Amino acid sequence: MKSSTLIRHFRESVKNLSRNGWMTFASVSAVTVTLLLVGVFIVIMMNLNSMATSIEEDVRIRVHIDLAATADDQETLYKEIEKIPQVATIEYSSKEDELSNMIKSFGEEGKIFELFEQNNPLHDVYIIKTKNPSDIMKVADEIETFSYAAKVKYGQGEIEKIFAAVKMSRNIGIGLIVGLLFTAMFLISNTIKITIVARRREIEIMKLVGATNAFIRWPFFLEGMFIGILGSILPIGLILGTYNYVYDLIQPRLEGTFLTLLSFNPFAFQVTGLLLAIGAFIGVWGSLMSVRKFLKV
């Protein structure tokens, strides 16, 4: 397409937006309302997904080494664990470290455990992280068969419930967002269709004088894109302003826990780009779907 033709289409689409002021306002309003709902769900889901990922990645397998194992036996066990393809990292924690951590975790009451410093009954431990959190159970079951692995712990029973809950929340969130997007596309398509119905005579005349379908579509294509972008500006401002306020209010209270909100930067840029892209897409899609039936003259 020639640059002069593209400029003409841009100029024509901007004129049409101002010429059909009320219908443009109705279309932009439809985009604004639907994107506000979609944006809120996206923000919630992005934070829930981040928290779920943090929980999953925090899960470790703790292999208690047999008290009778020698240094060579421990090395043998280490090499056997290292051969498992799903294993990402292996850390060694001596029984002295384990006792020290236990004492610290109980605070003032933990001092009672200092009595065991002379005769430490705890095990040396290998702390294992898997490449994929879903491999935890499989790797733990395999390690249990190894010699000198006295006990294998990973929160058995609870971890399966957590992973199932995380998976369900992700699926529900994705389903809600997809449903909202389809609803938005349907509503916006119908709203834009009303605008185009009022201009069907214009389309018919252009067809009769020999204009190609592509030539007719382009101004509507650009109008839909502009409507989508304009409709996304207010939701972006409201969502990011509210999120920044909520982040400053809640995040300090979550310090020290496994729960954490996504930091405003680069989260704000991600949400802005996503909502602009969604707005532009559903605006373009709505325009193209609405104008298609009027091209058959």
Secondary structure, DSSP 8 states (H G I E B T S, - for coil): --HHHHHHHHHHHHHHHHHTHHHHHHHHHHHHHHHHHHHHHHHHHHHHHHHHHHHHHT--EEEEE-TT--HHHHHHHHHHHHT-TTEEEEEEE-HHHHHHHHHHHTGGGGGGGGGGGSS-----EEEEEESSGGGHHHHHHHHTTSTTEEEEES-TTHHHHHHHHHHHHHHHHHHHHHHHHHHHHHHHHHHHHHHHHTTHHHHHHHHHTT--HHHHHHHHHHHHHHHHHHHHHHHHHHHHHHHHHHHHHHHHHHTTSS-----HHHHHHHHHHHHHHHHHHHHHHHHHHHHHGGG--
